[in-house]
Amino acid sequence: MGTPPLSFQWRCNGTNVLDATNADLCLANVCLTQAGSYQCLVSNACGSLITPPSALAVLRSTPVFDPTPGGVQRTPDGIVLRLTGLSGHGEIILESSPDLRSWTPVATNPPALGAAHLLDPTATDASLRFYRALEK
């Protein structure tokens, strides 16, 4: 460690991280846009140095169909499915399949954080369907 007092400034992809001026960087509730190369600029009266880069990868959560009662509802407009675990980044694509081999998009929703209700307007009483949802 250098001669005190030391000052710290954390950077992500070369840009200063707002209010990140401690020796440790603690990030909470990290979103996809915070992924990148992190470095710390450490300075004192004798000069400064920058730490080697550390990469932060942020993975999306996996969307999950709500298994609770009411998570799937038949309405006059079709089948409504409640999806949870959404990251809020990227469109939500609902796809259906009769056989788990061929998939057809049935709905596209704007990005949502947490949960969203998706409607399959093509579902009928006689149809057997499997569903999957993707965040693009």
N, C-alpha and C positions, 0 to 999 in steps of 0.2 A: 504494500500500500504506500502511497506517496505521502508527502508532508502535508498535514492538515493546515488550514481547512480545505476540504475537497468539495467541489461542486459536481453535480451529475445532471446530465440531460439525455434522456432516452430518445431514440429515433426509430422510426419504422419506415423502411424504404427510403432513407435519407431525409425524412421530414420529422421535425421535433414532435414528440407526443406531448400534448397539452397537459400541464401539471405533473409531468413524470420527471421529477427532479430529486428522487431519493436513490440510495444505493441499490435498492431492490425495486423491481417493477412487478406489480401485482395487477392483473387484469381480471375483472369479474364480468360475467354475462357476455362473453366474447361473441361477436357476430362475424360473419364471413368477411366483411371488409377490413377486419383487423388482422387478417393473415398477412404475413410478409417477413421481411428480414429486419430483425431488431438488433440495434447496437446501442452502447452507452458511451457518451462523450464524458470523460472524467477530466476535470481541470483543477489546477491550483496555481499559486503564484509562479511556479517554475515552468508551467506549460500545460499541455493537454495531450491526451491519447484517446483513441477510440477502440473499444473492445472488438474482438472478432465478431462477425455476424452470427446470429442464432435465428434459425427459421422457425416460424410459428405457422403451422397448418391448422386450419379450422375446418372441421368436418360438419356437414349438415346432419341434423338429426334425422332419423328415419320416420317418415310419416306412418301413422298407425290408424287403422279403422277402429272407431270407438266400439268396444265389445259390450257396453252397458245397454240396458233396455233403452230404447229410443235412439240408439246409435245408427240403426237402419229403420227407416219408416217408409211405408207405402203411402203415397199420396195420389190424388187424382192426376197430378202432373207427371208421375213416375216414381222412381225409387230415390229417396234422399239418404245419403250416407254421410255420417259425421267423421271427419278426419282430424286427428290430433297430432301433435309433435311437429308442427310446421315451423320452418325457420324464418319465414317472412321474406325469403329471397327466391325469386323465380316463380313463374307461372305454375299452377297446379293442374296437371293433366290427369283426368280420370279415364281409365281404359277398361273395357270389358272384354270377356272371352267366353265362348261356349265350351272350350275344351282345354284351356291353359296353354295352347300352342299359338293360336292366332289372336292378336289383340287389336281392338278397334277403339280409337279415341271417341268418347261420348260427351265429354265436357272439358272446358278449359276455364279456369278461374284465375283472377289476378293473385299476386302474392298475398299470403296471409300469415300472420304470426300466431302460433298457438293452435287454433282450431278453425275449421271451416266446414260448411255444409255443401255437399256436392250433389247435383241432381242428374240422374240418368233418365231423361225424358223418353227414351226408347224402350225401357223395360216394360214388360207386360206380365200378367198373371201366369201365363204359360211358359215364360222364358226362364231357362236355367242359365245363370251367369256367374262368372267369377270376376272380381274386380281387383285392380291395382291402381295406385296413385303415385305420381312422380312429381317432384319439384324440378323444373328445368332452369 
